[in-house]
């Protein structure tokens, strides 16, 4: 039994590495979804329902600036761990598509 317990021990360095790895993965996945949102705004730069093109452009540029901010800032600053854990279930490709396509995001997040 003592042998099993010794194998289960984790060093501080290993624990720190696991925490850092988890933090980086949460950060990267959160950023990927926000990048998808930026790409959507770029794709539809002057296209906003019932909005003149110039006004649509201004609004899209504001959203791009906002989503770029959230792309580069850690999700841990403004999301709960439960929200980040939800994102961790998805691939980077799915997260990019979820950011780009709100209907796909609703479909994916509604799976549970």
Legacy VTK file of the C-alpha trace (Angstrom):
# vtk DataFile Version 3.0
C-alpha trace
ASCII
DATASET POLYDATA
POINTS 112 float
0.000 0.000 0.000
2.822 2.413 0.838
4.235 1.814 -2.652
0.947 2.937 -4.233
0.830 6.066 -2.084
4.408 6.940 -3.022
3.523 6.626 -6.711
0.547 8.934 -6.226
2.624 11.716 -4.709
3.122 14.717 -6.878
5.955 17.144 -6.492
5.419 20.869 -6.217
7.126 21.295 -9.557
4.759 18.774 -11.184
1.743 20.457 -9.584
2.925 23.866 -10.771
3.450 22.483 -14.285
-0.083 21.046 -14.308
-1.561 24.348 -13.138
0.399 26.345 -15.712
-0.571 23.888 -18.467
-4.234 24.134 -17.493
-4.037 27.952 -17.341
-2.431 28.153 -20.763
-4.953 25.759 -22.295
-7.884 27.739 -20.831
-6.293 30.950 -22.116
-5.686 29.548 -25.599
-9.155 28.062 -25.975
-10.838 31.246 -24.777
-8.711 33.292 -27.178
-9.566 30.976 -30.058
-13.291 31.535 -29.608
-12.806 35.311 -29.412
-10.651 35.206 -32.530
-13.566 33.524 -34.306
-15.726 36.492 -33.315
-13.153 38.894 -34.749
-13.131 36.924 -38.010
-16.944 37.061 -38.169
-16.878 40.855 -37.803
-14.233 41.138 -40.506
-16.248 38.875 -42.816
-19.409 40.976 -42.383
-17.650 44.323 -41.916
-20.373 46.496 -43.456
-23.246 44.049 -43.218
-25.554 44.516 -40.243
-29.317 44.016 -40.597
-31.312 47.240 -40.931
-28.170 49.365 -40.560
-26.610 51.721 -43.114
-23.187 50.532 -44.309
-21.223 53.307 -42.593
-22.981 52.741 -39.265
-22.497 48.989 -39.647
-18.784 49.556 -40.252
-18.490 51.727 -37.139
-20.290 49.143 -35.013
-18.244 46.246 -36.403
-15.010 48.145 -35.723
-16.100 48.684 -32.111
-16.897 44.972 -31.777
-13.564 44.037 -33.374
-11.688 46.200 -30.857
-13.682 44.658 -28.007
-13.179 41.082 -29.202
-9.469 41.655 -29.851
-9.143 42.866 -26.271
-10.759 39.645 -25.020
-8.641 37.602 -27.429
-5.426 38.790 -25.804
-6.565 38.968 -22.168
-6.806 35.757 -20.159
-10.291 34.332 -19.846
-9.522 33.807 -16.158
-9.844 37.585 -15.680
-13.537 37.694 -16.598
-14.940 34.144 -16.624
-15.619 31.639 -13.899
-13.643 28.426 -13.858
-16.879 26.582 -14.664
-17.253 28.629 -17.862
-13.656 27.903 -18.838
-14.147 24.215 -18.057
-17.089 24.233 -20.479
-14.816 25.556 -23.251
-12.173 22.926 -22.495
-14.513 20.222 -23.807
-14.249 21.542 -27.365
-11.536 21.406 -29.987
-9.817 24.558 -31.183
-11.559 24.178 -34.551
-14.963 23.974 -32.856
-14.193 27.025 -30.724
-13.119 29.041 -33.750
-16.345 28.076 -35.508
-18.384 28.829 -32.368
-16.957 32.346 -32.343
-17.573 32.803 -36.051
-21.071 31.309 -36.144
-23.389 32.100 -33.195
-25.901 29.494 -34.401
-23.194 26.812 -34.243
-22.259 28.022 -30.747
-25.872 27.756 -29.574
-26.081 24.256 -31.028
-22.808 23.130 -29.432
-23.404 24.711 -26.033
-26.932 23.336 -25.962
-25.695 19.736 -26.333
-25.643 18.949 -22.612
LINES 1 113
112 0 1 2 3 4 5 6 7 8 9 10 11 12 13 14 15 16 17 18 19 20 21 22 23 24 25 26 27 28 29 30 31 32 33 34 35 36 37 38 39 40 41 42 43 44 45 46 47 48 49 50 51 52 53 54 55 56 57 58 59 60 61 62 63 64 65 66 67 68 69 70 71 72 73 74 75 76 77 78 79 80 81 82 83 84 85 86 87 88 89 90 91 92 93 94 95 96 97 98 99 100 101 102 103 104 105 106 107 108 109 110 111
